[in-house]
Amino acid sequence: MSNYFGCRVCRHFNLDGSCPAFAPRPIPLSIISGEIKHLTPLPGQANDIVYEHISELEAKERLEQLRALRVTV
C-alpha cells in the first residue's frame, strides 16, 4: 500500500491510543510518530496485524471523536 497516513486512520487503532498489533504493550514511538510505516509485521510482533486504512468518512468521524476526547491530532 502506498498511501500511509499513520495510526490515527488505521482500522486497528483504538480511541484510547492502543492497537491490538502491539497489545498489551503500547504502540512503539517509531510507529506512532510515523518514522516507521507499519505495513508489514515487525520482528517480534506476536501477530500479523498491520496498517489498514479506513475510509475518508470513517477517518473524519475518528478525528471528530479524538477531538472530542481532546486528543492532539
TORTI-566844 format. One line per field, with one value per atom (N, C-alpha, C): residue number from 1; residue in one letter; atom name; x negated, y negated, z negated. Coordinates in nm, 4 decimals, padded with zeros to 6 digits. Layout:
seq	NUM, ...
type	A, ...
atom	CA, ...
X	X, ...
Y	Y, ...
Z	Z, ...
//
This chain:
seq	1, 1, 1, 2, 2, 2, 3, 3, 3, 4, 4, 4, 5, 5, 5, 6, 6, 6, 7, 7, 7, 8, 8, 8, 9, 9, 9, 10, 10, 10, 11, 11, 11, 12, 12, 12, 13, 13, 13, 14, 14, 14, 15, 15, 15, 16, 16, 16, 17, 17, 17, 18, 18, 18, 19, 19, 19, 20, 20, 20, 21, 21, 21, 22, 22, 22, 23, 23, 23, 24, 24, 24, 25, 25, 25, 26, 26, 26, 27, 27, 27, 28, 28, 28, 29, 29, 29, 30, 30, 30, 31, 31, 31, 32, 32, 32, 33, 33, 33, 34, 34, 34, 35, 35, 35, 36, 36, 36, 37, 37, 37, 38, 38, 38, 39, 39, 39, 40, 40, 40, 41, 41, 41, 42, 42, 42, 43, 43, 43, 44, 44, 44, 45, 45, 45, 46, 46, 46, 47, 47, 47, 48, 48, 48, 49, 49, 49, 50, 50, 50, 51, 51, 51, 52, 52, 52, 53, 53, 53, 54, 54, 54, 55, 55, 55, 56, 56, 56, 57, 57, 57, 58, 58, 58, 59, 59, 59, 60, 60, 60, 61, 61, 61, 62, 62, 62, 63, 63, 63, 64, 64, 64, 65, 65, 65, 66, 66, 66, 67, 67, 67, 68, 68, 68, 69, 69, 69, 70, 70, 70, 71, 71, 71, 72, 72, 72, 73, 73, 73
type	M, M, M, S, S, S, N, N, N, Y, Y, Y, F, F, F, G, G, G, C, C, C, R, R, R, V, V, V, C, C, C, R, R, R, H, H, H, F, F, F, N, N, N, L, L, L, D, D, D, G, G, G, S, S, S, C, C, C, P, P, P, A, A, A, F, F, F, A, A, A, P, P, P, R, R, R, P, P, P, I, I, I, P, P, P, L, L, L, S, S, S, I, I, I, I, I, I, S, S, S, G, G, G, E, E, E, I, I, I, K, K, K, H, H, H, L, L, L, T, T, T, P, P, P, L, L, L, P, P, P, G, G, G, Q, Q, Q, A, A, A, N, N, N, D, D, D, I, I, I, V, V, V, Y, Y, Y, E, E, E, H, H, H, I, I, I, S, S, S, E, E, E, L, L, L, E, E, E, A, A, A, K, K, K, E, E, E, R, R, R, L, L, L, E, E, E, Q, Q, Q, L, L, L, R, R, R, A, A, A, L, L, L, R, R, R, V, V, V, T, T, T, V, V, V
atom	N, CA, C, N, CA, C, N, CA, C, N, CA, C, N, CA, C, N, CA, C, N, CA, C, N, CA, C, N, CA, C, N, CA, C, N, CA, C, N, CA, C, N, CA, C, N, CA, C, N, CA, C, N, CA, C, N, CA, C, N, CA, C, N, CA, C, N, CA, C, N, CA, C, N, CA, C, N, CA, C, N, CA, C, N, CA, C, N, CA, C, N, CA, C, N, CA, C, N, CA, C, N, CA, C, N, CA, C, N, CA, C, N, CA, C, N, CA, C, N, CA, C, N, CA, C, N, CA, C, N, CA, C, N, CA, C, N, CA, C, N, CA, C, N, CA, C, N, CA, C, N, CA, C, N, CA, C, N, CA, C, N, CA, C, N, CA, C, N, CA, C, N, CA, C, N, CA, C, N, CA, C, N, CA, C, N, CA, C, N, CA, C, N, CA, C, N, CA, C, N, CA, C, N, CA, C, N, CA, C, N, CA, C, N, CA, C, N, CA, C, N, CA, C, N, CA, C, N, CA, C, N, CA, C, N, CA, C, N, CA, C, N, CA, C, N, CA, C, N, CA, C, N, CA, C
X	-00.0846, 00.0000, -00.0886, -00.0644, -00.1476, -00.0938, 00.0340, 00.0926, 00.0927, 00.0003, -00.0123, 00.0127, 00.1114, 00.1478, 00.1346, 00.0781, 00.0494, 00.1595, 00.1264, 00.2118, 00.3531, 00.3671, 00.4985, 00.6044, 00.5629, 00.6598, 00.6419, 00.5986, 00.5868, 00.7072, 00.7554, 00.8708, 00.8484, 00.7255, 00.6960, 00.6690, 00.6564, 00.6266, 00.7486, 00.7295, 00.8375, 00.8311, 00.9455, 00.9522, 00.8700, 00.8358, 00.7511, 00.6031, 00.5730, 00.4357, 00.3667, 00.4399, 00.3815, 00.4066, 00.3404, 00.3565, 00.3364, 00.4252, 00.4097, 00.2829, 00.2209, 00.0960, -00.0153, -00.0054, -00.1124, -00.0686, 00.0596, 00.1124, 00.0407, 00.0179, 00.0617, -00.0324, -00.1366, -00.2308, -00.1739, -00.2259, -00.1823, -00.2400, -00.1829, -00.2346, -00.3752, -00.4747, -00.6096, -00.6134, -00.6938, -00.7051, -00.7430, -00.8301, -00.8719, -00.7552, -00.6540, -00.5345, -00.4359, -00.4015, -00.3004, -00.3478, -00.4796, -00.5343, -00.5384, -00.5263, -00.5328, -00.6730, -00.7713, -00.9092, -00.9192, -00.8470, -00.8397, -00.6956, -00.6735, -00.5391, -00.5120, -00.4012, -00.3681, -00.2898, -00.3585, -00.2957, -00.3226, -00.4178, -00.4479, -00.4686, -00.4415, -00.4642, -00.6098, -00.6273, -00.7606, -00.8232, -00.9553, -01.0211, -00.9754, -00.9386, -00.8927, -00.7455, -00.6770, -00.5338, -00.4615, -00.3681, -00.3018, -00.1881, -00.1597, -00.0503, -00.0871, 00.0035, -00.0263, 00.0575, 00.1073, 00.1870, 00.0954, 00.1354, 00.0608, 00.1590, 00.1038, 00.1833, 00.2875, 00.4105, 00.5205, 00.6019, 00.5928, 00.6563, 00.8081, 00.8686, 01.0145, 01.0628, 01.1926, 01.2491, 01.2388, 01.2546, 01.2496, 01.3563, 01.4763, 01.5840, 01.5475, 01.4969, 01.4557, 01.3436, 01.2513, 01.1408, 01.1925, 01.2869, 01.3450, 01.4154, 01.4908, 01.5599, 01.4598, 01.3528, 01.2493, 01.1837, 01.1489, 01.0849, 01.1779, 01.3059, 01.4034, 01.4094, 01.4083, 01.4107, 01.2845, 01.1693, 01.0441, 01.0439, 01.0948, 01.1033, 01.1960, 01.3055, 01.3990, 01.3329, 01.2392, 01.1636, 01.0438, 01.0278, 00.9189, 00.7817, 00.7745, 00.6501, 00.5894, 00.4623, 00.3959, 00.3867, 00.4373, 00.4312, 00.3613
Y	00.1175, 00.0000, -00.1229, -00.2162, -00.3345, -00.4509, -00.4527, -00.5608, -00.5238, -00.5829, -00.5568, -00.6872, -00.6882, -00.8100, -00.7973, -00.6895, -00.6745, -00.6085, -00.5866, -00.5094, -00.5636, -00.6941, -00.7511, -00.7242, -00.6860, -00.6487, -00.5026, -00.4218, -00.2773, -00.2067, -00.1065, -00.0309, 00.0273, 00.0547, 00.1235, 00.0291, -00.1002, -00.1983, -00.2190, -00.2127, -00.2345, -00.3777, -00.4320, -00.5704, -00.5959, -00.4913, -00.5099, -00.5116, -00.5052, -00.5108, -00.3764, -00.2701, -00.1366, -00.0734, 00.0401, 00.1139, 00.2619, 00.3480, 00.4913, 00.5510, 00.4798, 00.5295, 00.5357, 00.4516, 00.4425, 00.4776, 00.5006, 00.5285, 00.6483, 00.6423, 00.5411, 00.4216, 00.4183, 00.3055, 00.1873, 00.0680, -00.0481, -00.0434, -00.1222, -00.1334, -00.1938, -00.1325, -00.1890, -00.3321, -00.4152, -00.5553, -00.5676, -00.4809, -00.4880, -00.4632, -00.3907, -00.3649, -00.4804, -00.5166, -00.6214, -00.7553, -00.7780, -00.9045, -00.9072, -00.7889, -00.7807, -00.7589, -00.7509, -00.7270, -00.5947, -00.4947, -00.3643, -00.3401, -00.3041, -00.2703, -00.1244, -00.0997, 00.0360, 00.1095, 00.1358, 00.2007, 00.3509, 00.3965, 00.5390, 00.5674, 00.6894, 00.7202, 00.6936, 00.6441, 00.6137, 00.7372, 00.7453, 00.8570, 00.8624, 00.9811, 00.9982, 00.9689, 00.9179, 00.8910, 01.0250, 01.0349, 01.1624, 01.1964, 01.1089, 01.1327, 01.0684, 01.0748, 01.0182, 00.8940, 00.8265, 00.7057, 00.5921, 00.5250, 00.4107, 00.3001, 00.1871, 00.0711, 00.1088, 00.0661, 00.0853, -00.0437, -00.1172, -00.2486, -00.2371, -00.3312, -00.3384, -00.4369, -00.4346, -00.5238, -00.6697, -00.7590, -00.9020, -00.9401, -00.8858, -00.9143, -00.8635, -00.7407, -00.6861, -00.7701, -00.8170, -00.8999, -01.0309, -01.0937, -01.2186, -01.1943, -01.0852, -01.0522, -01.0248, -00.9511, -00.9200, -01.0469, -01.1378, -01.2621, -01.3464, -01.3472, -01.4184, -01.3560, -01.2230, -01.1544, -01.1864, -01.1866, -01.2189, -01.3635, -01.4535, -01.5935, -01.6078, -01.5339, -01.5378, -01.4884, -01.3973, -01.3468, -01.4364, -01.5411, -01.6368, -01.5743, -01.4841, -01.4219, -01.5019, -01.5316, -01.6070, -01.5232, -01.5766, -01.5059, -01.5918
Z	00.0000, 00.0000, 00.0000, 00.0883, 00.0972, 00.0153, -00.0162, -00.0947, -00.2419, -00.3134, -00.4566, -00.5302, -00.6174, -00.6881, -00.8390, -00.8848, -01.0268, -01.1077, -01.2322, -01.3228, -01.3379, -01.3444, -01.3757, -01.2694, -01.1498, -01.0462, -01.0050, -01.0998, -01.0773, -01.1403, -01.0740, -01.1217, -01.2618, -01.2974, -01.4229, -01.5400, -01.5146, -01.6187, -01.7070, -01.8372, -01.9334, -01.9854, -02.0224, -02.0686, -02.1947, -02.2684, -02.3872, -02.3502, -02.2199, -02.1736, -02.1644, -02.1891, -02.1830, -02.0457, -02.0244, -01.8998, -01.9281, -01.8779, -01.9031, -01.8418, -01.7479, -01.6897, -01.7938, -01.8968, -01.9958, -02.1373, -02.1571, -02.2904, -02.3526, -02.4805, -02.5776, -02.5874, -02.5072, -02.5107, -02.4332, -02.4571, -02.3785, -02.2371, -02.1491, -02.0136, -02.0232, -01.9586, -01.9639, -01.9100, -01.9720, -01.9310, -01.7839, -01.7350, -01.5946, -01.4988, -01.5444, -01.4629, -01.4757, -01.5989, -01.6210, -01.5666, -01.5636, -01.5117, -01.3594, -01.2964, -01.1511, -01.0982, -01.1887, -01.1461, -01.0703, -01.1194, -01.0536, -01.0137, -00.8892, -00.8418, -00.8766, -00.9419, -00.9867, -00.8776, -00.7673, -00.6530, -00.6487, -00.7269, -00.7407, -00.8888, -00.9338, -01.0752, -01.1141, -01.2347, -01.2849, -01.3483, -01.3493, -01.4183, -01.5635, -01.6086, -01.7458, -01.7681, -01.6665, -01.6802, -01.6926, -01.7861, -01.8159, -01.7202, -01.6234, -01.5289, -01.3959, -01.2997, -01.1679, -01.1361, -01.2390, -01.2205, -01.1745, -01.0664, -01.0138, -00.9762, -00.9368, -00.8965, -00.7911, -00.8174, -00.7230, -00.7218, -00.6143, -00.6032, -00.6110, -00.6833, -00.6892, -00.5826, -00.5564, -00.4540, -00.4983, -00.4035, -00.4335, -00.5356, -00.5207, -00.6155, -00.7549, -00.7629, -00.8923, -00.9536, -00.8709, -00.9195, -00.9785, -00.9104, -00.9614, -01.0942, -01.1035, -01.2278, -01.3394, -01.3067, -01.4055, -01.4570, -01.3671, -01.4079, -01.4949, -01.4633, -01.5469, -01.6861, -01.6926, -01.8214, -01.9017, -01.8363, -01.9049, -01.9544, -01.8718, -01.9152, -02.0350, -02.0351, -02.1473, -02.2750, -02.2592, -02.3746, -02.4086, -02.3267, -02.3422, -02.3221, -02.2239, -02.1867, -02.0731, -02.0791, -01.9732, -01.8474, -01.7370, -01.6076, -01.5050
//
